[in-house]
Amino acid sequence: MEFDIEENLSRLPKKPGVYLMHADDDEIIYVGKAKNLFNRVHSYFRSNKKSAKILKMVSRIAYFEYIVTDSEMEALVLESNLIKKHRPRYNTMLKDDKSYPYIRVTVNEDYPRILFTRRPKGDTRIEKKTGHRMFGPYTSSLAVRDTIELINRLFKLRTCNRKLPEDTDRMRPCLNYHIHKCSAPCKSGCITKDEYREAVEGAIDLLEGNITSVINMLQARMEEASSELRYEDALNYRNLISSVKSISVKQKITLTGSEEDRDVVALVSEGEEAVVQIFFVRDGRLNGRDHYYMSSVGGLTAGEVLESFVKQFYSGTPFIPREIMLEEDIEDREVIEEWLSSKRGTKVSILIPKRGMKERLLRLAKKNAELILNTDREKLRKNEEKTRGAARELSEILGIESADRIESYDISNISGFESVGSMVVFEKGRAKNSDYRKFRIKTVKGPNDYASMEEVLGRRFERLLKGEEKEGDSFIRIPDLILMDGGKGQVNIALKVLSRLKLDIPVAGMVKDDHHRTRGLYYDNRELPIDDHSESFHLITRVQDETHRFAIDYFRSLHNKTTLHSILDDIKGVGEKRRKALLREFGSLEKIREATLEELDKVPEMDRRSAAAVYEYFHGGDSGE
């Protein structure tokens, strides 16, 4: 049943909630929250005062849906989660999806370890599933690794993956035991479970910021070593004391109750891109900074971009400061403050300073954001000149008008599993990921790369000619050049499809040498050598590598979701051992298909009968085609 927008607009409730705008292919193109769903969603279809970006988005809306919530704050949380999940193209997006480092203490193990992790499974204190202790988040992964190394040196904790006590005495202690870096709980008689646990408690004490007892312990050991004339040991203890003090400054876990925790957030934008700079002030001292990129900001005010950033950034950051300082006010400030306060457990304030030290700190953050944007712009300009030059150089080598838009195709059937196809796109020498497309082979049974490629190209260009493309679809554009991942055979398949569809598009094959490295281009019935130091050669290599990577990634994503069946498993006399041997020897299913009976028989794991069965499968009657 067709969706009637006018009718559904009239049914909207005047309650808080989240709305999701869909395109005609069901893609979620925008997610928003509203205090009043009726008024907010109506505004998209009624008001004429809309930016070009919103007008374009509205033109693509085929239908919408909504979720009613009990409060505006609940709508805010739901909106944040849905944006993160669906990443709609018309939402302003935080491009950096950074995860923060943590330290995990595996206290549920008999002999716990101190581990580096970026994905806490529970909250920041105790993992709900495992009961392990978690510390963090930290801003510096290097400092976290230094902390772990220091703790292991201090308390001689194990770093191995042995399952203890089951594996006790099954293997000799590792090198760390012999160089006095591990107390070897894997060996009987070296340390008791209680002694090891005491060392772990000391490590936890240090991670909780209680460094006084650790420093006192090291101080006593240093003085003891000095009195016994063990000066080298005394020096080591002195160095450890310095390390503990240094690490405690770098990795100090900021207490929630601190009155001097604040983030200073400044923004600089240009066109569709923006840079947000954050200064982290902890205990009244500036102890870190970071910057983030925002996309799709064209036509938005600074306040609108900052609001999108605050919602996305703090939904994924476990630590919430007491104050967040912004240079511009944001529309939903009170609701966001309520949300952040609930996450933190105490009141969070969003401030817009106009004078004094706080305002100067904001100006400093903004200046840093400008420097980052200018630096990136200069890098982008230089890279663009280089990549555009590579595309021009490639068009000159082939004698074609332009190579500004390149499409490249590949078929993947790793380990003899069913095939998948991929299409990657380069514009002006740069990968355009948004235009990549994937194909599941529908009409070809078995490992036939040529037939699979013919299907992929046919589906791609038939869709264009039938007028099924829509605005924003990569199929709406006809490429200046098609690059095939292969030589003469693949090029001829592409030319066959284009000829049938009466399309005139240059096609070249990316030829590899015996070491699977790019050698040149096959074009117009001849191979063209290319200087391997030229920019055009580097462009071809990037296209070839990206085409292959994208096909492999797609195949693996399907492989992870389903149990795929290997073609070789259908051949009588070929089990897992022989299948692996054949793939190891020939490298791909296509090479196995092309092998002679004698070449198959030479594989050590094969015998004459199994070799004949493989050959017959690919070349006889109805056996494999």
VOTORNU-778937 format. One record per residue (C-alpha): x, y, z. Coordinates in steps of 0.25 Angstrom, whole numbers, plus 5000, padded with zeros to 4 digits. Layout:
REM VOTORNU-778937
+------+------+------+
|   c1 |   c2 |   c3 |
+------+------+------+
|    X |    Y |    Z |
...
+------+------+------+
***
This chain:
REM VOTORNU-778937
+------+------+------+
|   c1 |   c2 |   c3 |
+------+------+------+
| 5000 | 5000 | 5000 |
| 5006 | 5014 | 4996 |
| 5009 | 5023 | 5007 |
| 5001 | 5035 | 5007 |
| 5009 | 5047 | 5013 |
| 4998 | 5056 | 5015 |
| 4989 | 5046 | 5023 |
| 5001 | 5042 | 5032 |
| 5004 | 5056 | 5035 |
| 4990 | 5058 | 5040 |
| 4992 | 5046 | 5049 |
| 5004 | 5051 | 5056 |
| 5003 | 5052 | 5071 |
| 5006 | 5065 | 5078 |
| 5016 | 5057 | 5087 |
| 5031 | 5056 | 5089 |
| 5038 | 5046 | 5080 |
| 5048 | 5042 | 5069 |
| 5045 | 5042 | 5054 |
| 5052 | 5035 | 5043 |
| 5051 | 5039 | 5029 |
| 5052 | 5028 | 5018 |
| 5056 | 5029 | 5003 |
| 5048 | 5020 | 4993 |
| 5058 | 5008 | 4995 |
| 5055 | 5008 | 5010 |
| 5069 | 5015 | 5013 |
| 5068 | 5024 | 5026 |
| 5073 | 5037 | 5021 |
| 5070 | 5046 | 5033 |
| 5067 | 5044 | 5048 |
| 5062 | 5055 | 5057 |
| 5056 | 5057 | 5071 |
| 5044 | 5066 | 5074 |
| 5038 | 5072 | 5086 |
| 5025 | 5072 | 5078 |
| 5025 | 5062 | 5067 |
| 5013 | 5068 | 5060 |
| 5019 | 5082 | 5059 |
| 5033 | 5077 | 5055 |
| 5030 | 5068 | 5044 |
| 5020 | 5077 | 5038 |
| 5030 | 5088 | 5037 |
| 5038 | 5080 | 5027 |
| 5026 | 5079 | 5017 |
| 5020 | 5093 | 5020 |
| 5031 | 5103 | 5023 |
| 5038 | 5110 | 5011 |
| 5049 | 5115 | 5019 |
| 5058 | 5103 | 5017 |
| 5073 | 5101 | 5014 |
| 5077 | 5095 | 5000 |
| 5081 | 5083 | 5008 |
| 5068 | 5081 | 5015 |
| 5060 | 5083 | 5002 |
| 5068 | 5073 | 4995 |
| 5066 | 5063 | 5007 |
| 5051 | 5066 | 5007 |
| 5050 | 5063 | 4991 |
| 5055 | 5049 | 4994 |
| 5046 | 5045 | 5006 |
| 5037 | 5034 | 5001 |
| 5031 | 5032 | 5015 |
| 5034 | 5034 | 5030 |
| 5032 | 5027 | 5043 |
| 5032 | 5032 | 5057 |
| 5034 | 5027 | 5071 |
| 5027 | 5033 | 5083 |
| 5035 | 5035 | 5096 |
| 5031 | 5039 | 5110 |
| 5040 | 5051 | 5110 |
| 5049 | 5060 | 5101 |
| 5061 | 5055 | 5108 |
| 5057 | 5040 | 5105 |
| 5055 | 5045 | 5090 |
| 5069 | 5051 | 5091 |
| 5076 | 5038 | 5095 |
| 5068 | 5030 | 5085 |
| 5072 | 5040 | 5074 |
| 5086 | 5039 | 5077 |
| 5086 | 5024 | 5077 |
| 5078 | 5023 | 5064 |
| 5088 | 5033 | 5057 |
| 5100 | 5025 | 5062 |
| 5093 | 5012 | 5057 |
| 5088 | 5016 | 5043 |
| 5098 | 5028 | 5040 |
| 5087 | 5035 | 5031 |
| 5093 | 5043 | 5020 |
| 5086 | 5056 | 5023 |
| 5090 | 5056 | 5038 |
| 5102 | 5064 | 5042 |
| 5112 | 5053 | 5045 |
| 5124 | 5052 | 5055 |
| 5134 | 5046 | 5045 |
| 5143 | 5041 | 5056 |
| 5138 | 5029 | 5063 |
| 5149 | 5028 | 5073 |
| 5149 | 5018 | 5084 |
| 5156 | 5021 | 5097 |
| 5166 | 5012 | 5104 |
| 5163 | 5005 | 5117 |
| 5171 | 4996 | 5126 |
| 5164 | 4983 | 5130 |
| 5168 | 4975 | 5142 |
| 5164 | 4961 | 5140 |
| 5160 | 4959 | 5155 |
| 5151 | 4947 | 5152 |
| 5163 | 4939 | 5148 |
| 5171 | 4931 | 5159 |
| 5184 | 4939 | 5154 |
| 5179 | 4952 | 5149 |
| 5185 | 4960 | 5138 |
| 5186 | 4975 | 5134 |
| 5181 | 4977 | 5120 |
| 5179 | 4988 | 5110 |
| 5165 | 4989 | 5104 |
| 5157 | 4999 | 5096 |
| 5143 | 4992 | 5098 |
| 5138 | 4991 | 5112 |
| 5127 | 4982 | 5113 |
| 5120 | 4988 | 5125 |
| 5122 | 5001 | 5132 |
| 5135 | 5007 | 5135 |
| 5137 | 5000 | 5149 |
| 5132 | 4986 | 5148 |
| 5129 | 4978 | 5135 |
| 5115 | 4973 | 5137 |
| 5117 | 4960 | 5130 |
| 5131 | 4956 | 5135 |
| 5132 | 4964 | 5148 |
| 5146 | 4969 | 5144 |
| 5151 | 4982 | 5148 |
| 5151 | 4994 | 5138 |
| 5159 | 5007 | 5139 |
| 5158 | 5018 | 5130 |
| 5155 | 5024 | 5120 |
| 5169 | 5030 | 5117 |
| 5172 | 5040 | 5106 |
| 5186 | 5034 | 5103 |
| 5188 | 5019 | 5098 |
| 5203 | 5021 | 5099 |
| 5201 | 5025 | 5114 |
| 5192 | 5014 | 5117 |
| 5202 | 5004 | 5111 |
| 5213 | 5011 | 5119 |
| 5205 | 5009 | 5132 |
| 5202 | 4994 | 5129 |
| 5217 | 4992 | 5127 |
| 5221 | 4999 | 5140 |
| 5210 | 4991 | 5148 |
| 5216 | 4978 | 5142 |
| 5230 | 4982 | 5146 |
| 5226 | 4987 | 5160 |
| 5217 | 4975 | 5164 |
| 5223 | 4964 | 5154 |
| 5209 | 4960 | 5149 |
| 5208 | 4950 | 5137 |
| 5205 | 4955 | 5123 |
| 5203 | 4941 | 5117 |
| 5190 | 4935 | 5112 |
| 5192 | 4922 | 5120 |
| 5180 | 4916 | 5127 |
| 5184 | 4915 | 5141 |
| 5184 | 4907 | 5150 |
| 5181 | 4896 | 5139 |
| 5193 | 4899 | 5131 |
| 5203 | 4899 | 5144 |
| 5216 | 4892 | 5141 |
| 5212 | 4888 | 5127 |
| 5222 | 4897 | 5121 |
| 5234 | 4904 | 5126 |
| 5233 | 4918 | 5131 |
| 5235 | 4929 | 5120 |
| 5247 | 4938 | 5118 |
| 5240 | 4949 | 5127 |
| 5242 | 4940 | 5139 |
| 5257 | 4938 | 5137 |
| 5259 | 4953 | 5135 |
| 5251 | 4956 | 5148 |
| 5239 | 4962 | 5141 |
| 5229 | 4951 | 5145 |
| 5227 | 4943 | 5158 |
| 5223 | 4931 | 5150 |
| 5210 | 4926 | 5156 |
| 5211 | 4916 | 5145 |
| 5222 | 4908 | 5152 |
| 5219 | 4901 | 5166 |
| 5226 | 4907 | 5178 |
| 5230 | 4921 | 5172 |
| 5218 | 4929 | 5177 |
| 5205 | 4925 | 5185 |
| 5191 | 4929 | 5180 |
| 5190 | 4938 | 5193 |
| 5203 | 4945 | 5190 |
| 5200 | 4947 | 5175 |
| 5186 | 4953 | 5179 |
| 5193 | 4963 | 5189 |
| 5201 | 4967 | 5177 |
| 5189 | 4969 | 5169 |
| 5182 | 4977 | 5180 |
| 5195 | 4986 | 5180 |
| 5193 | 4988 | 5165 |
| 5178 | 4992 | 5167 |
| 5182 | 5002 | 5178 |
| 5192 | 5009 | 5168 |
| 5181 | 5009 | 5157 |
| 5171 | 5016 | 5167 |
| 5181 | 5027 | 5169 |
| 5186 | 5023 | 5183 |
| 5201 | 5024 | 5180 |
| 5206 | 5028 | 5194 |
| 5207 | 5013 | 5198 |
| 5214 | 5009 | 5186 |
| 5224 | 5020 | 5187 |
| 5226 | 5017 | 5201 |
| 5229 | 5002 | 5198 |
| 5239 | 5006 | 5187 |
| 5245 | 5016 | 5196 |
| 5248 | 5005 | 5206 |
| 5253 | 4996 | 5196 |
| 5262 | 5006 | 5191 |
| 5268 | 5010 | 5204 |
| 5270 | 4995 | 5208 |
| 5277 | 4992 | 5195 |
| 5286 | 5004 | 5197 |
| 5289 | 5000 | 5211 |
| 5293 | 4986 | 5206 |
| 5302 | 4993 | 5195 |
| 5293 | 4988 | 5184 |
| 5294 | 5001 | 5177 |
| 5289 | 4996 | 5163 |
| 5276 | 4991 | 5170 |
| 5275 | 5004 | 5178 |
| 5276 | 5012 | 5165 |
| 5265 | 5003 | 5158 |
| 5256 | 5006 | 5170 |
| 5258 | 5021 | 5169 |
| 5255 | 5020 | 5154 |
| 5242 | 5013 | 5158 |
| 5238 | 5024 | 5168 |
| 5240 | 5034 | 5157 |
| 5232 | 5026 | 5147 |
| 5220 | 5024 | 5157 |
| 5220 | 5039 | 5159 |
| 5220 | 5042 | 5144 |
| 5209 | 5032 | 5141 |
| 5200 | 5037 | 5152 |
| 5201 | 5050 | 5145 |
| 5199 | 5045 | 5131 |
| 5188 | 5035 | 5134 |
| 5181 | 5041 | 5146 |
| 5167 | 5037 | 5147 |
| 5158 | 5049 | 5148 |
| 5149 | 5048 | 5160 |
| 5134 | 5051 | 5157 |
| 5133 | 5061 | 5169 |
| 5144 | 5070 | 5164 |
| 5140 | 5084 | 5163 |
| 5150 | 5087 | 5152 |
| 5146 | 5078 | 5141 |
| 5142 | 5084 | 5128 |
| 5143 | 5082 | 5113 |
| 5145 | 5094 | 5104 |
| 5139 | 5092 | 5090 |
| 5141 | 5102 | 5078 |
| 5137 | 5100 | 5064 |
| 5142 | 5105 | 5050 |
| 5135 | 5101 | 5038 |
| 5137 | 5103 | 5023 |
| 5127 | 5097 | 5012 |
| 5122 | 5083 | 5016 |
| 5134 | 5081 | 5026 |
| 5136 | 5085 | 5040 |
| 5147 | 5083 | 5051 |
| 5143 | 5083 | 5065 |
| 5155 | 5085 | 5075 |
| 5153 | 5081 | 5090 |
| 5162 | 5085 | 5101 |
| 5161 | 5075 | 5113 |
| 5163 | 5083 | 5127 |
| 5164 | 5074 | 5139 |
| 5167 | 5078 | 5153 |
| 5168 | 5092 | 5148 |
| 5179 | 5089 | 5138 |
| 5179 | 5087 | 5123 |
| 5184 | 5073 | 5122 |
| 5180 | 5069 | 5108 |
| 5173 | 5073 | 5095 |
| 5167 | 5066 | 5083 |
| 5160 | 5070 | 5070 |
| 5149 | 5063 | 5062 |
| 5143 | 5065 | 5048 |
| 5129 | 5067 | 5045 |
| 5123 | 5065 | 5031 |
| 5110 | 5070 | 5024 |
| 5110 | 5084 | 5031 |
| 5107 | 5092 | 5019 |
| 5096 | 5102 | 5022 |
| 5096 | 5100 | 5037 |
| 5099 | 5110 | 5047 |
| 5110 | 5108 | 5057 |
| 5100 | 5105 | 5068 |
| 5094 | 5094 | 5060 |
| 5107 | 5088 | 5057 |
| 5111 | 5089 | 5072 |
| 5098 | 5083 | 5076 |
| 5100 | 5071 | 5067 |
| 5115 | 5069 | 5072 |
| 5111 | 5070 | 5087 |
| 5100 | 5059 | 5085 |
| 5109 | 5050 | 5077 |
| 5122 | 5052 | 5085 |
| 5116 | 5050 | 5099 |
| 5107 | 5039 | 5095 |
| 5120 | 5030 | 5093 |
| 5129 | 5036 | 5104 |
| 5128 | 5030 | 5117 |
| 5134 | 5042 | 5125 |
| 5125 | 5054 | 5126 |
| 5131 | 5067 | 5131 |
| 5124 | 5076 | 5141 |
| 5125 | 5088 | 5131 |
| 5124 | 5088 | 5115 |
| 5128 | 5102 | 5110 |
| 5123 | 5105 | 5096 |
| 5125 | 5118 | 5087 |
| 5110 | 5118 | 5082 |
| 5097 | 5114 | 5090 |
| 5090 | 5102 | 5085 |
| 5075 | 5100 | 5084 |
| 5073 | 5088 | 5093 |
| 5083 | 5093 | 5104 |
| 5074 | 5090 | 5115 |
| 5070 | 5076 | 5111 |
| 5084 | 5072 | 5107 |
| 5089 | 5077 | 5121 |
| 5078 | 5068 | 5127 |
| 5083 | 5056 | 5119 |
| 5098 | 5059 | 5122 |
| 5095 | 5061 | 5137 |
| 5088 | 5047 | 5137 |
| 5100 | 5041 | 5131 |
| 5109 | 5047 | 5140 |
| 5101 | 5046 | 5153 |
| 5103 | 5060 | 5157 |
| 5099 | 5073 | 5150 |
| 5106 | 5077 | 5137 |
| 5105 | 5091 | 5132 |
| 5107 | 5096 | 5117 |
| 5113 | 5110 | 5118 |
| 5115 | 5121 | 5107 |
| 5126 | 5130 | 5113 |
| 5126 | 5144 | 5107 |
| 5138 | 5149 | 5115 |
| 5150 | 5146 | 5125 |
| 5159 | 5134 | 5125 |
| 5148 | 5124 | 5120 |
| 5145 | 5132 | 5108 |
| 5160 | 5133 | 5105 |
| 5162 | 5118 | 5106 |
| 5150 | 5117 | 5096 |
| 5158 | 5127 | 5086 |
| 5170 | 5118 | 5088 |
| 5163 | 5106 | 5085 |
| 5157 | 5112 | 5072 |
| 5170 | 5117 | 5068 |
| 5175 | 5103 | 5068 |
| 5163 | 5098 | 5060 |
| 5166 | 5108 | 5050 |
| 5181 | 5104 | 5049 |
| 5176 | 5089 | 5047 |
| 5166 | 5093 | 5036 |
| 5176 | 5101 | 5029 |
| 5187 | 5090 | 5030 |
| 5177 | 5080 | 5025 |
| 5173 | 5089 | 5014 |
| 5187 | 5091 | 5009 |
| 5189 | 5076 | 5010 |
| 5176 | 5073 | 5002 |
| 5180 | 5083 | 4991 |
| 5194 | 5077 | 4989 |
| 5188 | 5063 | 4989 |
| 5177 | 5067 | 4980 |
| 5187 | 5073 | 4970 |
| 5195 | 5060 | 4970 |
| 5183 | 5051 | 4969 |
| 5177 | 5060 | 4958 |
| 5190 | 5059 | 4951 |
| 5190 | 5044 | 4951 |
| 5177 | 5043 | 4945 |
| 5181 | 5053 | 4934 |
| 5194 | 5045 | 4932 |
| 5186 | 5032 | 4931 |
| 5176 | 5038 | 4920 |
| 5188 | 5042 | 4912 |
| 5195 | 5028 | 4912 |
| 5182 | 5022 | 4907 |
| 5179 | 5033 | 4898 |
| 5165 | 5036 | 4903 |
| 5158 | 5049 | 4906 |
| 5157 | 5048 | 4921 |
| 5159 | 5038 | 4933 |
| 5153 | 5047 | 4943 |
| 5143 | 5036 | 4947 |
| 5148 | 5022 | 4948 |
| 5140 | 5009 | 4951 |
| 5147 | 4996 | 4954 |
| 5141 | 4982 | 4956 |
| 5145 | 4969 | 4962 |
| 5140 | 4955 | 4965 |
| 5143 | 4948 | 4978 |
| 5141 | 4933 | 4981 |
| 5151 | 4931 | 4992 |
| 5154 | 4916 | 4995 |
| 5144 | 4912 | 4984 |
| 5132 | 4918 | 4991 |
| 5121 | 4924 | 4983 |
| 5124 | 4937 | 4976 |
| 5122 | 4951 | 4979 |
| 5125 | 4964 | 4971 |
| 5129 | 4978 | 4974 |
| 5130 | 4991 | 4968 |
| 5139 | 5002 | 4973 |
| 5139 | 5017 | 4968 |
| 5151 | 5027 | 4967 |
| 5148 | 5041 | 4964 |
| 5159 | 5051 | 4960 |
| 5169 | 5040 | 4965 |
| 5163 | 5038 | 4979 |
| 5154 | 5027 | 4984 |
| 5139 | 5031 | 4985 |
| 5134 | 5021 | 4995 |
| 5120 | 5026 | 4995 |
| 5119 | 5021 | 4981 |
| 5124 | 5006 | 4983 |
| 5114 | 4995 | 4980 |
| 5113 | 4980 | 4984 |
| 5107 | 4969 | 4975 |
| 5103 | 4955 | 4980 |
| 5104 | 4946 | 4967 |
| 5090 | 4941 | 4964 |
| 5090 | 4934 | 4951 |
| 5104 | 4927 | 4951 |
| 5106 | 4914 | 4958 |
| 5120 | 4910 | 4961 |
| 5134 | 4917 | 4960 |
| 5132 | 4924 | 4946 |
| 5139 | 4938 | 4947 |
| 5136 | 4942 | 4933 |
| 5121 | 4938 | 4934 |
| 5120 | 4945 | 4948 |
| 5126 | 4958 | 4942 |
| 5117 | 4958 | 4930 |
| 5105 | 4957 | 4940 |
| 5111 | 4968 | 4949 |
| 5114 | 4978 | 4937 |
| 5100 | 4975 | 4931 |
| 5093 | 4978 | 4943 |
| 5100 | 4991 | 4946 |
| 5098 | 4997 | 4932 |
| 5085 | 4991 | 4929 |
| 5080 | 4998 | 4941 |
| 5085 | 5011 | 4936 |
| 5079 | 5009 | 4922 |
| 5065 | 5005 | 4928 |
| 5065 | 5018 | 4936 |
| 5064 | 5011 | 4949 |
| 5075 | 5020 | 4955 |
| 5071 | 5031 | 4965 |
| 5078 | 5044 | 4969 |
| 5090 | 5041 | 4978 |
| 5092 | 5027 | 4972 |
| 5105 | 5023 | 4967 |
| 5099 | 5017 | 4955 |
| 5094 | 5030 | 4950 |
| 5108 | 5033 | 4945 |
| 5115 | 5027 | 4932 |
| 5129 | 5025 | 4935 |
| 5140 | 5031 | 4927 |
| 5148 | 5018 | 4928 |
| 5146 | 5004 | 4933 |
| 5158 | 4997 | 4939 |
| 5156 | 4982 | 4940 |
| 5164 | 4974 | 4950 |
| 5171 | 4965 | 4939 |
| 5176 | 4964 | 4925 |
| 5170 | 4961 | 4911 |
| 5159 | 4952 | 4916 |
| 5153 | 4961 | 4926 |
| 5154 | 4973 | 4916 |
| 5147 | 4965 | 4905 |
| 5136 | 4961 | 4915 |
| 5133 | 4976 | 4918 |
| 5134 | 4980 | 4903 |
| 5124 | 4969 | 4900 |
| 5114 | 4975 | 4910 |
| 5116 | 4989 | 4906 |
| 5114 | 4985 | 4891 |
| 5101 | 4978 | 4894 |
| 5096 | 4990 | 4901 |
| 5101 | 5000 | 4891 |
| 5110 | 5007 | 4900 |
| 5124 | 5013 | 4896 |
| 5132 | 5013 | 4909 |
| 5148 | 5011 | 4909 |
| 5152 | 4998 | 4916 |
| 5166 | 4994 | 4920 |
| 5171 | 4983 | 4928 |
| 5180 | 4984 | 4940 |
| 5191 | 4973 | 4937 |
| 5199 | 4967 | 4948 |
| 5213 | 4960 | 4947 |
| 5216 | 4946 | 4953 |
| 5218 | 4952 | 4966 |
| 5204 | 4958 | 4966 |
| 5209 | 4972 | 4965 |
| 5203 | 4982 | 4955 |
| 5211 | 4981 | 4942 |
| 5203 | 4990 | 4932 |
| 5190 | 4992 | 4925 |
| 5183 | 4984 | 4914 |
| 5176 | 4993 | 4905 |
| 5172 | 4993 | 4890 |
| 5177 | 4979 | 4888 |
| 5191 | 4982 | 4893 |
| 5199 | 4983 | 4906 |
| 5204 | 4997 | 4910 |
| 5216 | 4997 | 4919 |
| 5215 | 5008 | 4930 |
| 5227 | 5015 | 4937 |
| 5226 | 5009 | 4951 |
| 5230 | 5022 | 4957 |
| 5219 | 5030 | 4951 |
| 5207 | 5036 | 4958 |
| 5198 | 5028 | 4948 |
| 5205 | 5015 | 4951 |
| 5202 | 5018 | 4966 |
| 5188 | 5021 | 4963 |
| 5186 | 5008 | 4955 |
| 5192 | 5001 | 4967 |
| 5182 | 5008 | 4977 |
| 5170 | 5005 | 4968 |
| 5174 | 4990 | 4967 |
| 5177 | 4988 | 4982 |
| 5164 | 4995 | 4986 |
| 5156 | 4987 | 4976 |
| 5162 | 4974 | 4981 |
| 5161 | 4978 | 4996 |
| 5146 | 4982 | 4994 |
| 5142 | 4969 | 4988 |
| 5149 | 4961 | 4998 |
| 5143 | 4969 | 5010 |
| 5129 | 4967 | 5004 |
| 5132 | 4952 | 5002 |
| 5136 | 4951 | 5017 |
| 5124 | 4959 | 5022 |
| 5115 | 4949 | 5015 |
| 5124 | 4937 | 5020 |
| 5123 | 4942 | 5034 |
| 5108 | 4942 | 5033 |
| 5105 | 4929 | 5027 |
| 5111 | 4916 | 5025 |
| 5116 | 4916 | 5011 |
| 5119 | 4903 | 5003 |
| 5132 | 4901 | 4995 |
| 5131 | 4897 | 4981 |
| 5142 | 4887 | 4983 |
| 5135 | 4880 | 4994 |
| 5125 | 4875 | 4983 |
| 5136 | 4867 | 4976 |
| 5137 | 4852 | 4980 |
| 5151 | 4849 | 4986 |
| 5154 | 4863 | 4990 |
| 5153 | 4865 | 5005 |
| 5158 | 4877 | 5013 |
| 5173 | 4873 | 5013 |
| 5173 | 4872 | 4997 |
| 5164 | 4884 | 4996 |
| 5175 | 4892 | 5004 |
| 5186 | 4886 | 4996 |
| 5180 | 4890 | 4983 |
| 5178 | 4904 | 4987 |
| 5191 | 4905 | 4993 |
| 5198 | 4900 | 4980 |
| 5190 | 4908 | 4970 |
| 5185 | 4920 | 4979 |
| 5171 | 4922 | 4974 |
| 5159 | 4914 | 4968 |
| 5161 | 4920 | 4954 |
| 5175 | 4914 | 4954 |
| 5171 | 4901 | 4958 |
| 5160 | 4901 | 4947 |
| 5171 | 4905 | 4937 |
| 5181 | 4894 | 4941 |
| 5184 | 4882 | 4933 |
| 5181 | 4867 | 4938 |
| 5196 | 4866 | 4939 |
| 5198 | 4878 | 4947 |
| 5187 | 4874 | 4957 |
| 5193 | 4860 | 4958 |
| 5207 | 4866 | 4962 |
| 5201 | 4872 | 4975 |
| 5207 | 4863 | 4986 |
| 5193 | 4861 | 4993 |
| 5186 | 4857 | 4980 |
| 5186 | 4843 | 4973 |
| 5182 | 4840 | 4959 |
| 5168 | 4837 | 4962 |
| 5165 | 4850 | 4970 |
| 5173 | 4858 | 4960 |
| 5164 | 4853 | 4949 |
| 5151 | 4855 | 4957 |
| 5155 | 4870 | 4959 |
| 5159 | 4871 | 4944 |
| 5146 | 4865 | 4940 |
| 5138 | 4873 | 4949 |
| 5142 | 4886 | 4942 |
| 5143 | 4881 | 4928 |
| 5134 | 4870 | 4926 |
| 5119 | 4871 | 4922 |
| 5110 | 4877 | 4932 |
| 5119 | 4875 | 4943 |
| 5123 | 4889 | 4947 |
| 5118 | 4899 | 4937 |
+------+------+------+
***
